[in-house]
Amino acid sequence: MKDLSKRKFFDKEALGWNERNRSEDKVQIQKLVKRFDLKPGDWVLDVGTGKGILLPYLFRQVKNRGKIVALDFSWNMISQAREINKRKNVCFVNASVEALPIKDQKIDGITCLDTFAHVCAQKEAIREMGRVLRKGGRLYIAHSSGKKEVASFHKKVGGAVEHDILPSDSKMKKIMQSSGLKAIKIIDQPELYLASARKDCYYV
């Protein structure tokens, strides 16, 4: 029921979502994407793509030889992302990160911006992301605010997202490690949260 209430929340909020909640300017987004070790030809999964705010910047990294899978559990969000982003090398998928409709070890890089705090089953989500990553693949979980700021903002918003938080650093590291991820780094600053890791082996 919790997952369903969030779907309804984001379906309702889809119209004008970028303008109200994704206030990062182009320079800020470019700086963030430069932290992502993505290369031309990579296959990238953008989890919680929303209306596709990251897609133009990811395209610049993977070029025409790359492929982007833009995924969101809100049908209204993914529908609008499809209308805004017209490229042949992007596939739009309406699905949950806790049950990715992707085969094992198919993805080179995963991005997840301003989304992870909203995930109901965070452990299962990371295991799924670890499953679809190729060996050596990279995972980037980012928020435009730190843990405390994210929790405070969601509490003010209330409703379906009132209790949405990011896990502690120790919990995040433990989940990532158990999902076959290594080289884990976590940045937690007032204006940036970034947890990154690399796939070491098939998850256990």
N, C-alpha and C positions, 0 to 999 in steps of 0.2 A: 504493500500500500504506500510505503514511503517513496519508493521509486516512481510509482504512478503519480503521486502528488507532485513530484518534481517535474515529471514529463509535462503535466498540465500547466505547471508554473512557467516553464520555458516556452511551451507552445504559445501561451498567452502573451509572454513578454517578447516574442520574436520580432514584432514590428518595432523598429527603432532601437533595438537592443544595442547595436554597435555605438550609436550616438549617445545613449544613456550610460552604458556600462563599460565600454572599451574606449576610454578617453586617451590612450597612449597616442602620442604623435608619431609621425613616420620615423623620425630620428630614433626615438626610443625603441620602436619595433625593430628597426634595422640593427641597432646595437644588440638587442636580444638574439636575433637570428644569427648574428655573427658568432655568437657563443655556440651555436649548433654546428657540429662537425658533419655537415652534409656536403656531398660531392655530386658533380654532374653524373647523371645516370642512376642515382640512388632511387630506391622505392621508399617513399615516406608515408607514414600513417599519421594524420593529424586528428588526434582524439579530442572530441568536444569542439569541433571546428566552428560551431555557431554559424554565423553568416559568412565565414571564410576570411576573417580578418588577416590571418597569417598566410593564406594561399599565395598572393602575389609575391611575397618575399621568399617563400619556399620554392616557387618556380624559378626564381633567379639563381637559387643554389643548385637545383637538380637539372636545370636546362631542359631542352626538348627531349633528351634521351631518358629523362627520369619519369617517374610515375608517382602521383600523389593520391592516396585514398583519404578522402575527407569524411570523417565519421561523426555523427551526432545522434543522441537518442531522441531528440526532439524533431518530429516530422516537419514542423513549421520552420525551424531553424535550417534544416538541411535543404528544404525546398527553396528558401530564399538564397542560400549559399549557391545553389545550382543556377539560379537566375542571374546572380551577380558575376559569377566566375565562369566564363565561357572558354574553356580550353579542352583540347582533345586528350591531354595526358592526365586528367583528373577524374576519379571515380567517386561519386557521392553515395554514401551508405548510411541508412537509418538503422542504427543498431546500438546495443549497449557495450561498453568497454569490458564489462564483466563476462561477456560471451561473444568474442570477436568472430565474425564469419570469415576468417582468414586461415589458411593452412599454416602448419608449423614452419618457422624459419623462412619466411617470405619477405620480410621487411628489413631495410637497412637502417632506418631511423624513425623514431616516434617522437612527435611533439604533442604537448598537452598544455595549452595555455588557459589560465583562469577557469579550469574545469575540475581538477582533481579533488578539491575540497567538497564538491557536490556529489562525488561518487559514493554510493551507499556502501558497497563492498570493496573497500580500497585494497585489501590483501588480494582478493580474487582478481581485481583489475590489473594489478602489477604482475601477477602470475600469468595472466592472459597476454599482457604486453611482452613479457619475457618469452613466452611461448612462440609468438609470431616473429620475434627478432631473429635474424641470422646471427651466427657466431661472429662477434666483433661489432654487431649492430649497437646503436646508441639510443638511449632513452632520455628525454628531457621533459621534466614536469616543472612548469613555471606558473607563477602568479605575479601579477603586477604590484603586489604588496607582500609584506612579510606575514608570517603566521599570525601574529597578534592582530595586525591590521585587517587581515582577511576575516578572522573570527569576529572582530568588532563590527566590520561592515555588514556581514551576513546577519548578525544579531539585530542591527538596526533595520535591515530590510524586512526581517521577520518572515512569517509564513513558512513555506516549504523549505526555505534555505536558512532558517534562523539558527540552526545548530550545526551548520556545515563548517568543518574545520580541517586543517591540515594535520597530519600525524606528527608526533614528536620526532626529532632527528633520529633518536635511537630506534624507534619503531620503524621509521622509513628505511633505515639501513638494514634492519633485520629482515624486513619483508623483501627488499631488493636482493639481499644475499641469498635468501631461501629460494628466490626465483631465477637463480643462475646469473645474477648481475654482479659486476665487480667495478673497481675504479670509481666508487661512489663518492660524489662530492655534493655538499649541500650549502647553498648560500641563503642566508635568512637576514635580509635587511628591510628597513621600512618600505622601500620602494621596489623591492625585488625578492622573490623566492624562487630558487632554482635548484632542483634535485636532479642530478645527472648520473648516468651509469652506463656501463658497457656490458653486452652479453658475453658471458664466458663459455657457457655450455648449455645444453638442454636443461630446462628447469626440472627440479626434483620434487 
